[in-house]
């Protein structure tokens, strides 16, 4: 949208005008676009959204200005960069540069729009109806130090006007959502039947995957241990113990992956971020996960997406266990319209010319071949692992006409 400059307009006049516009509005998706110019007359912004508490632990957002992932799907409060306001831990949030503010870019935060669009100056104030928190009003600008405490006061005035209207519209939208869900009769039975069928198919695919992992990894590891124990000159006890620990760790990883709730419920990027945080035991290591595709991996088939995730997992495991890296970066991008690339980079010691164990590398190459992806393992001031997958060309998304 076109950036606005603050006009010499009475704030009270603008607030009254906003209230009048919202009085006749019945569609919540059209409410914020209807008043965006009025808000901009008081507070200039590049991005503005109203974030509303939805079902327990979840929020939904309506935005104007730059389109981001925040309004495309509901999100968990735990991962919202504005969680301190939504949890009522502070009366407002104000920052001169959100990109370098740990409150907004903490590990696990859904902060990709902040980083991708350079949303530096940000102000966030609560929306309340009858004294109860129902959400927040959020404004962002690409300029550093654009907002002040005066902006906070102005934003709170606007929020106080918007809150009752958005509360009513949100309740109506929730009721409509419930009415669209089959509640009884054949619709409900058909929904249950399809759900059971999909669950059965998913369980069968997962059973096959677990079997492959146990055969390729655990069985091979145990066979190697048996040879080492029964050899004429067995390995020293300490070495055998180390190999046994590695086998147990590999088996534990297979068990963990047998319950892929993070990948299924929260998507590829979030699952990768959580795995990276769990795998890294050094608090000083800088972890960075960037999705520049707006969730493209989650549009792939489950088999392909799962394979990409496991390749990424293995690359992360190699970086965290063996590289001694102080920085690990995962980048998801689309080099061309027909390709998707997942890149895991670290600044560690690199992969030895003759590594003692190559099962992880073999697993990555095998999974890449199964989905016809190209896998590159490159020395680059550390190690870079890149999986590139050819995908159908996506048609250009329609522009927002709100």
C-alpha positions as CSV (number, residue, x, y, z in Angstrom):
1,X,0.0,0.0,0.0
2,X,1.1,3.6,-0.4
3,X,2.7,5.0,2.7
4,X,0.9,7.9,4.4
5,X,2.2,10.9,6.3
6,X,0.5,12.0,9.4
7,X,-2.0,14.8,8.6
8,X,-3.0,17.8,10.6
9,X,-6.3,16.1,11.5
10,X,-7.9,16.1,14.9
11,X,-7.5,12.6,16.4
12,X,-11.0,12.8,17.8
13,X,-12.4,13.5,14.3
14,X,-10.5,10.5,12.9
15,X,-11.7,8.2,15.7
16,X,-15.3,9.3,15.2
17,X,-15.0,8.7,11.5
18,X,-13.6,5.2,12.1
19,X,-16.4,4.3,14.4
20,X,-19.0,5.5,11.8
21,X,-17.4,3.4,9.1
22,X,-17.4,0.2,11.3
23,X,-21.0,0.7,12.4
24,X,-22.4,-0.7,9.1
25,X,-19.7,-3.3,8.6
26,X,-20.7,-7.0,8.8
27,X,-17.6,-8.7,7.3
28,X,-14.6,-8.8,9.5
29,X,-12.2,-9.3,6.6
30,X,-13.3,-6.0,5.1
31,X,-13.2,-4.0,8.4
32,X,-9.5,-3.1,8.6
33,X,-9.1,-2.2,4.9
34,X,-12.1,0.1,5.4
35,X,-10.3,2.2,8.0
36,X,-6.7,1.9,7.0
37,X,-6.5,5.4,5.7
38,X,-8.0,6.8,8.9
39,X,-5.4,4.9,11.0
40,X,-2.6,6.1,8.7
41,X,-3.7,9.7,9.1
42,X,-2.8,9.4,12.8
43,X,0.1,6.9,12.7
44,X,2.1,6.3,9.5
45,X,2.7,2.6,8.9
46,X,3.9,0.0,6.3
47,X,2.0,-2.9,8.0
48,X,-0.9,-2.9,10.3
49,X,-2.9,-5.8,11.7
50,X,-5.5,-6.6,14.3
51,X,-4.7,-9.8,16.1
52,X,-7.6,-11.5,17.9
53,X,-7.7,-14.3,20.5
54,X,-9.5,-17.3,18.9
55,X,-9.7,-20.8,20.3
56,X,-7.6,-21.4,23.5
57,X,-3.9,-20.8,22.8
58,X,-4.4,-19.6,19.3
59,X,-4.8,-16.2,17.5
60,X,-6.0,-15.1,14.1
61,X,-4.9,-11.9,12.3
62,X,-6.4,-9.4,9.8
63,X,-3.9,-7.2,8.1
64,X,-3.4,-4.3,5.7
65,X,-0.3,-3.1,3.9
66,X,2.2,-5.9,3.3
67,X,0.6,-9.3,3.0
68,X,2.3,-11.8,5.3
69,X,1.9,-15.3,6.6
70,X,0.3,-13.9,9.8
71,X,-3.1,-13.5,8.2
72,X,-3.0,-16.7,6.1
73,X,-3.5,-19.1,9.0
74,X,-4.1,-19.1,12.7
75,X,-1.1,-19.2,14.9
76,X,-0.1,-20.2,18.5
77,X,0.3,-17.4,21.0
78,X,3.5,-19.1,22.2
79,X,5.1,-18.3,18.8
80,X,3.7,-14.8,18.3
81,X,6.3,-12.0,18.4
82,X,3.7,-10.1,20.4
83,X,3.0,-12.8,23.0
84,X,4.0,-10.5,25.9
85,X,0.9,-8.3,25.1
86,X,-1.4,-11.2,24.4
87,X,-0.3,-12.8,27.7
88,X,-0.9,-9.5,29.5
89,X,2.7,-9.4,30.7
90,X,3.1,-5.8,29.7
91,X,0.8,-2.8,29.0
92,X,2.2,-2.3,25.5
93,X,5.3,-3.2,23.3
94,X,7.4,-0.6,21.6
95,X,10.7,-1.1,19.7
96,X,13.0,1.0,17.5
97,X,14.2,-2.1,15.7
98,X,12.4,-5.4,16.0
99,X,15.0,-7.2,13.9
100,X,17.5,-6.8,16.7
101,X,15.1,-7.0,19.6
102,X,15.1,-10.4,21.3
103,X,11.5,-10.0,22.4
104,X,10.4,-10.3,18.7
105,X,13.0,-12.7,17.2
106,X,13.4,-15.3,20.0
107,X,13.9,-19.0,19.0
108,X,10.6,-20.4,17.8
109,X,9.0,-17.0,17.1
110,X,6.9,-16.6,13.9
111,X,9.1,-13.7,13.0
112,X,9.7,-14.4,9.3
113,X,7.6,-11.3,8.1
114,X,9.6,-9.0,10.4
115,X,12.9,-10.3,8.9
116,X,11.7,-10.7,5.3
117,X,10.0,-7.3,5.1
118,X,12.3,-5.3,7.4
119,X,9.6,-4.4,9.8
120,X,11.8,-2.5,12.3
121,X,9.8,0.1,14.2
122,X,6.8,-1.6,15.9
123,X,4.1,-0.6,18.4
124,X,1.6,-3.0,19.9
125,X,-1.3,-2.1,22.2
126,X,-4.0,-4.3,23.7
127,X,-7.6,-4.5,22.5
128,X,-10.1,-4.8,25.4
129,X,-13.8,-5.2,25.5
130,X,-15.6,-4.8,28.8
131,X,-12.2,-4.9,30.5
132,X,-11.3,-8.3,29.0
133,X,-8.3,-8.7,26.6
134,X,-9.5,-9.8,23.1
135,X,-6.4,-9.2,21.1
136,X,-4.0,-6.4,20.0
137,X,-3.5,-3.6,17.5
138,X,-0.1,-3.8,15.8
139,X,1.6,-1.2,13.6
140,X,5.0,-1.5,11.9
141,X,7.3,0.6,9.8
142,X,10.5,-0.1,7.9
143,X,12.3,3.0,9.4
144,X,14.2,2.7,12.6
145,X,12.9,4.6,15.6
146,X,9.7,5.8,13.9
147,X,7.5,5.5,16.9
148,X,7.5,6.9,20.4
149,X,5.5,6.9,23.6
150,X,3.2,9.4,22.0
151,X,2.5,6.9,19.3
152,X,1.7,4.3,22.0
153,X,-0.9,6.7,23.4
154,X,-2.4,7.4,20.0
155,X,-2.5,3.6,19.1
156,X,-4.3,2.9,22.4
157,X,-6.9,5.5,21.5
158,X,-7.5,3.8,18.2
159,X,-7.5,0.4,19.8
160,X,-10.2,1.4,22.3
161,X,-12.4,2.5,19.4
162,X,-11.8,-0.7,17.3
163,X,-12.1,-3.2,20.1
164,X,-15.9,-3.5,20.5
165,X,-16.5,-3.5,16.7
166,X,-13.9,-6.2,16.1
167,X,-15.1,-8.2,19.1
168,X,-18.7,-8.3,17.6
169,X,-17.4,-9.1,14.1
170,X,-15.2,-11.8,15.4
171,X,-18.0,-13.5,17.4
172,X,-20.1,-13.4,14.2
173,X,-17.3,-14.9,12.2
174,X,-16.8,-17.7,14.7
175,X,-20.5,-18.5,14.7
176,X,-20.5,-18.7,10.9
177,X,-17.4,-21.0,11.1
178,X,-19.3,-23.3,13.4
179,X,-22.3,-23.4,11.1
180,X,-20.1,-24.4,8.2
181,X,-18.9,-27.5,10.1
182,X,-21.1,-30.6,9.7
183,X,-22.5,-31.4,13.1
184,X,-24.8,-34.4,12.6
185,X,-26.3,-36.9,10.2
186,X,-24.7,-38.1,7.0
187,X,-22.3,-35.2,6.9
188,X,-20.8,-36.1,10.2
189,X,-20.6,-39.8,9.4
190,X,-18.9,-39.1,6.1
191,X,-16.4,-36.8,7.8
192,X,-15.6,-39.5,10.4
193,X,-15.3,-42.1,7.7
194,X,-12.9,-40.0,5.6
195,X,-10.9,-39.1,8.7
196,X,-10.5,-42.7,9.7
197,X,-9.4,-43.7,6.2
198,X,-6.8,-40.9,6.1
199,X,-5.6,-41.9,9.5
200,X,-5.3,-45.6,8.5
201,X,-3.3,-44.6,5.4
202,X,-1.1,-42.3,7.3
203,X,-0.4,-45.1,9.9
204,X,0.5,-47.6,7.2
205,X,2.9,-45.1,5.5
206,X,4.5,-44.4,8.9
207,X,4.8,-48.1,9.6
208,X,6.7,-48.6,6.3
209,X,8.9,-45.6,7.0
210,X,9.8,-46.9,10.5
211,X,10.6,-50.3,9.1
212,X,12.9,-48.8,6.5
213,X,14.7,-46.7,9.2
214,X,15.1,-49.7,11.5
215,X,16.5,-51.8,8.7
216,X,18.8,-49.1,7.3
217,X,20.1,-47.7,10.5
218,X,19.4,-49.6,13.7
219,X,19.9,-53.1,12.3
220,X,23.1,-52.0,10.6
221,X,24.4,-50.3,13.8
222,X,23.7,-53.4,15.9
223,X,25.3,-55.7,13.3
224,X,28.4,-53.6,13.4
225,X,28.4,-53.7,17.2
226,X,28.2,-57.5,17.1
227,X,31.2,-57.7,14.8
228,X,33.2,-55.4,17.1
229,X,32.3,-57.4,20.2
230,X,33.0,-60.8,18.7
231,X,36.2,-59.9,16.8
232,X,39.4,-61.6,17.8
233,X,40.6,-58.3,19.0
234,X,37.6,-56.5,20.3
235,X,37.5,-52.7,20.5
236,X,38.3,-51.1,23.8
237,X,35.4,-50.9,26.2
238,X,35.2,-47.1,25.9
239,X,35.0,-47.2,22.1
240,X,32.3,-49.9,22.3
241,X,30.4,-47.7,24.8
242,X,30.6,-44.8,22.4
243,X,29.2,-46.8,19.5
244,X,26.4,-48.2,21.7
245,X,25.5,-44.6,22.7
246,X,25.3,-43.6,19.1
247,X,23.1,-46.5,18.3
248,X,20.7,-45.6,21.2
249,X,20.7,-42.0,20.0
250,X,19.8,-43.1,16.5
251,X,17.0,-45.4,17.7
252,X,15.7,-42.6,19.9
253,X,15.6,-40.3,16.9
254,X,13.6,-42.9,15.0
255,X,11.1,-43.1,17.8
256,X,10.8,-39.3,18.0
257,X,10.1,-39.1,14.3
258,X,7.4,-41.8,14.6
259,X,5.2,-39.1,16.1
260,X,5.6,-36.2,13.6
261,X,3.1,-34.0,15.3
262,X,5.2,-30.8,14.9
263,X,5.5,-31.3,11.1
264,X,1.8,-32.2,10.7
265,X,0.3,-29.6,13.0
266,X,2.6,-26.6,12.7
267,X,4.3,-27.0,9.3
268,X,7.8,-27.6,7.9
269,X,9.5,-24.4,9.0
270,X,8.4,-24.6,12.6
271,X,9.3,-28.3,12.9
272,X,12.8,-27.5,11.5
273,X,13.3,-24.7,13.9
274,X,12.2,-26.8,16.9
275,X,14.5,-29.7,15.9
276,X,17.4,-27.3,15.5
277,X,16.9,-25.9,18.9
278,X,16.7,-29.3,20.5
279,X,19.7,-30.6,18.6
280,X,21.9,-27.7,19.6
281,X,23.2,-28.0,23.1
282,X,25.4,-24.9,23.1
283,X,23.5,-21.8,24.3
284,X,26.0,-19.5,22.5
285,X,25.4,-21.0,19.1
286,X,23.5,-18.6,16.7
287,X,20.5,-20.4,15.1
288,X,18.7,-18.9,12.2
289,X,15.8,-20.4,10.2
290,X,14.5,-18.5,7.2
291,X,11.6,-19.4,5.0
292,X,11.6,-17.2,1.9
293,X,8.8,-19.2,0.2
294,X,5.8,-18.4,2.4
295,X,5.3,-22.1,3.3
296,X,6.0,-23.8,0.0
297,X,7.2,-27.1,1.6
298,X,3.8,-27.5,3.2
299,X,2.1,-27.6,-0.2
300,X,4.1,-30.7,-1.2
301,X,2.8,-34.3,-0.8
302,X,3.4,-35.9,2.6
303,X,6.0,-38.3,1.3
304,X,8.1,-35.6,-0.3
305,X,7.7,-33.2,2.5
306,X,8.7,-35.9,5.1
307,X,11.8,-36.8,3.1
308,X,12.9,-33.2,2.9
309,X,12.4,-32.8,6.6
310,X,14.5,-35.9,7.4
311,X,17.3,-34.7,5.1
312,X,17.2,-31.4,6.9
313,X,17.2,-33.2,10.3
314,X,20.2,-35.2,9.4
315,X,22.1,-32.2,8.1
316,X,21.3,-30.4,11.4
317,X,22.4,-33.4,13.4
318,X,25.8,-33.5,11.6
319,X,26.3,-29.7,12.2
320,X,25.4,-29.8,15.9
321,X,27.2,-33.1,16.8
322,X,30.4,-32.9,14.8
323,X,31.1,-29.5,13.4
324,X,31.7,-27.4,16.5
325,X,29.9,-24.5,14.8
326,X,29.0,-21.2,16.4
327,X,26.4,-20.4,13.8
328,X,23.9,-22.7,12.0
329,X,21.5,-21.4,9.3
330,X,18.6,-23.1,7.6
331,X,17.3,-21.3,4.5
332,X,14.2,-22.4,2.5
333,X,14.0,-20.6,-0.8
334,X,12.9,-20.9,-4.4
335,X,15.8,-20.3,-6.8
336,X,13.4,-20.6,-9.7
337,X,9.7,-21.0,-10.2
338,X,10.3,-24.8,-10.8
339,X,12.7,-25.5,-7.9
340,X,12.7,-25.6,-4.1
341,X,15.9,-25.5,-2.2
342,X,16.6,-26.4,1.5
343,X,20.1,-25.3,2.6
344,X,21.7,-26.0,6.0
345,X,25.0,-24.1,6.5
346,X,27.4,-24.0,9.4
347,X,30.7,-22.3,10.2
348,X,32.2,-25.4,11.8
349,X,35.2,-27.6,11.1
350,X,33.8,-29.2,8.0
351,X,33.4,-32.9,7.1
352,X,36.6,-35.0,7.2
353,X,37.9,-36.4,4.0
354,X,37.3,-39.9,5.4
355,X,34.7,-39.7,8.1
356,X,34.5,-42.6,10.5
357,X,30.8,-43.0,10.0
358,X,28.9,-42.2,6.8
359,X,25.5,-43.6,7.6
360,X,24.0,-40.1,8.0
361,X,25.3,-39.0,4.7
362,X,24.1,-42.2,3.0
363,X,20.6,-41.7,4.5
364,X,20.4,-38.2,3.1
365,X,21.5,-39.3,-0.4
366,X,19.1,-42.2,-0.3
367,X,16.1,-40.0,0.7
368,X,17.1,-37.4,-1.9
369,X,17.2,-40.1,-4.7
370,X,13.7,-41.4,-3.6
371,X,12.2,-38.0,-4.2
372,X,14.4,-37.1,-7.3
373,X,16.1,-34.3,-5.5
374,X,19.7,-33.1,-6.0
375,X,21.9,-33.2,-2.9
376,X,25.0,-31.2,-2.6
377,X,27.5,-31.3,0.3
378,X,30.0,-28.5,-0.1
379,X,32.8,-27.0,2.0
380,X,32.0,-23.3,2.4
381,X,33.8,-21.8,5.5
382,X,32.3,-24.8,7.2
383,X,29.8,-27.1,5.5
384,X,26.8,-26.4,3.3
385,X,24.2,-29.1,2.6
386,X,21.7,-28.2,-0.1
387,X,18.7,-30.3,-1.3
388,X,17.1,-29.0,-4.5
389,X,13.8,-30.4,-5.6
390,X,12.0,-29.8,-8.9
391,X,8.4,-28.9,-8.3
392,X,5.4,-28.0,-10.6
393,X,5.4,-24.3,-11.5
394,X,3.0,-22.4,-9.2
395,X,0.7,-20.0,-10.8
396,X,1.1,-16.4,-9.6
397,X,-1.0,-15.7,-6.6
398,X,-3.9,-13.2,-7.1
399,X,-3.3,-9.8,-5.7
400,X,-5.1,-8.7,-2.6
401,X,-8.1,-6.7,-3.8
402,X,-9.4,-5.7,-0.4
